């Protein structure tokens, strides 16, 4: 039973990761070229927060209960975009440090080769 639940959750995660627009966008932001767009992507949290507020108001006015699911989805997407801003800055800083170290090591190796050849 636990194995079936585990398998179902793995397949659900893979489906959501591959086909849901917010996950596609966040995966694109996590690439080296797009890390700089993490902070501006935080602005996408605002429409999701506004939608969650609207759905909550509709529920309070006697709307159907299934709107609670949409509120949860909107809040989840809001949190993903808010977290992605600082996370992208950390990832970008880490990658730039690695690139600087690699560049420095390459220059050192080139200098040593030039000294040995001379």
C-alpha positions as CSV (number, residue, x, y, z in Angstrom):
1,X,0.0,0.0,0.0
2,X,2.8,2.5,0.9
3,X,4.6,1.5,-2.2
4,X,1.6,2.4,-4.4
5,X,1.1,5.7,-2.6
6,X,4.8,6.5,-3.1
7,X,4.6,5.6,-6.8
8,X,1.5,7.7,-7.2
9,X,3.1,10.7,-5.6
10,X,6.3,10.3,-7.7
11,X,4.2,10.2,-10.9
12,X,2.0,13.2,-9.8
13,X,5.1,15.2,-9.0
14,X,6.6,14.4,-12.4
15,X,3.4,15.4,-14.2
16,X,3.1,18.7,-12.3
17,X,6.8,19.5,-12.8
18,X,6.6,18.9,-16.5
19,X,3.2,20.5,-17.5
20,X,2.2,23.2,-15.0
21,X,3.2,26.7,-16.2
22,X,4.6,28.0,-12.9
23,X,6.9,24.9,-12.6
24,X,8.0,25.3,-16.1
25,X,8.8,29.0,-15.5
26,X,10.6,28.3,-12.2
27,X,12.7,25.5,-13.9
28,X,13.6,28.0,-16.6
29,X,14.7,30.6,-14.0
30,X,17.0,28.0,-12.4
31,X,19.1,27.9,-15.5
32,X,22.4,29.8,-15.6
33,X,21.3,32.3,-18.1
34,X,18.0,33.1,-16.4
35,X,19.0,33.3,-12.7
36,X,19.0,37.1,-13.1
37,X,15.2,37.0,-13.6
38,X,14.5,35.4,-10.2
39,X,13.9,38.7,-8.4
40,X,11.6,40.2,-11.1
41,X,9.7,36.9,-11.1
42,X,8.8,37.6,-7.5
43,X,6.4,40.2,-8.9
44,X,4.3,37.3,-10.3
45,X,3.4,36.5,-6.7
46,X,1.2,39.6,-6.6
47,X,-1.5,38.4,-9.1
48,X,-1.6,35.0,-7.4
49,X,-2.1,36.8,-4.0
50,X,-4.8,38.9,-5.5
51,X,-6.6,35.9,-7.0
52,X,-6.4,34.1,-3.6
53,X,-7.9,37.2,-1.9
54,X,-10.7,37.3,-4.5
55,X,-11.5,33.6,-4.1
56,X,-11.5,34.0,-0.3
57,X,-14.0,36.9,-0.6
58,X,-16.2,34.7,-2.9
59,X,-16.1,31.9,-0.4
60,X,-17.1,34.3,2.4
61,X,-20.0,35.5,0.4
62,X,-21.4,32.0,0.1
63,X,-19.5,30.7,-2.8
64,X,-18.8,27.0,-3.4
65,X,-16.4,25.2,-1.1
66,X,-14.2,23.9,-4.0
67,X,-12.8,27.4,-4.3
68,X,-10.8,26.6,-1.2
69,X,-8.6,24.4,-3.5
70,X,-8.0,27.4,-5.8
71,X,-7.0,29.5,-2.8
72,X,-4.5,26.9,-1.7
73,X,-3.1,26.6,-5.3
74,X,-2.8,30.4,-5.5
75,X,-1.1,30.7,-2.1
76,X,1.3,27.8,-3.0
77,X,2.3,29.5,-6.3
78,X,2.7,32.8,-4.4
79,X,5.1,31.2,-2.0
80,X,7.1,29.5,-4.8
81,X,7.7,32.9,-6.6
82,X,8.5,34.7,-3.4
83,X,11.1,32.1,-2.4
84,X,12.6,32.0,-5.9
85,X,13.9,35.6,-5.8
86,X,16.3,35.2,-2.9
87,X,17.1,31.6,-3.9
88,X,18.1,32.7,-7.4
89,X,20.4,35.4,-6.0
90,X,22.1,32.8,-3.8
91,X,22.4,30.4,-6.8
92,X,23.8,33.1,-9.0
93,X,26.4,34.2,-6.4
94,X,27.5,30.6,-5.9
95,X,27.8,30.0,-9.7
96,X,29.8,33.3,-10.1
97,X,32.2,32.2,-7.3
98,X,32.7,28.9,-9.0
99,X,33.3,30.6,-12.4
100,X,35.8,33.0,-10.8
101,X,37.7,30.1,-9.2
102,X,37.8,28.2,-12.4
103,X,39.0,31.2,-14.3
104,X,41.7,31.9,-11.8
105,X,42.9,28.3,-11.9
106,X,42.9,28.4,-15.7
107,X,45.0,31.6,-15.7
108,X,47.4,30.0,-13.2
109,X,47.8,26.9,-15.3
110,X,48.4,29.0,-18.4
111,X,51.0,31.1,-16.6
112,X,52.8,28.0,-15.3
113,X,52.8,26.5,-18.8
114,X,54.3,29.7,-20.2
115,X,57.0,29.7,-17.6
116,X,57.9,26.1,-18.3
117,X,58.1,26.7,-22.0
118,X,60.4,29.7,-21.5
